[in-house]
Amino acid sequence: MTAPTPWKKSSHSGGGEGNDCVEVADTATHISIRDSKAPAAGTLTFAVASFAPFVNALKDRASRP
């Protein structure tokens, strides 16, 4: 049996009620993310080495006009 995934809510949330959050689970080999409002809807899972490039690509895309 495996241990439950240690989900943590992001410290960065949207404005207003702060309902635009994601949760992150960091294990030895993978990092998973999910919508905190709908955790049963599914997750995205990345190899640890792939997560930083994914986040950087999101930041780059968000900074475009």
BELFEN-V213806 format. One record per backbone hydrogen bond with DSSP energy under -0.5 kcal/mol. CO is the residue of the C=O (numbers start at 1). NH is the residue of the N-H. Records with the same first field share a line. If there is no record, write none. Layout:
CO: NH + NH
//
This chain:
5: 7
6: 26
8: 24
11: 13
15: 18
19: 21
21: 36
22: 10
23: 34
24: 8
25: 27 + 32
29: 48
30: 27
31: 46
32: 25
33: 44
34: 23
35: 38
38: 41
39: 42
44: 33
46: 31
47: 50 + 51
48: 51 + 52
50: 54
51: 55
52: 56
53: 57
54: 58
55: 59
56: 60
57: 61
58: 62
59: 63
61: 64
//
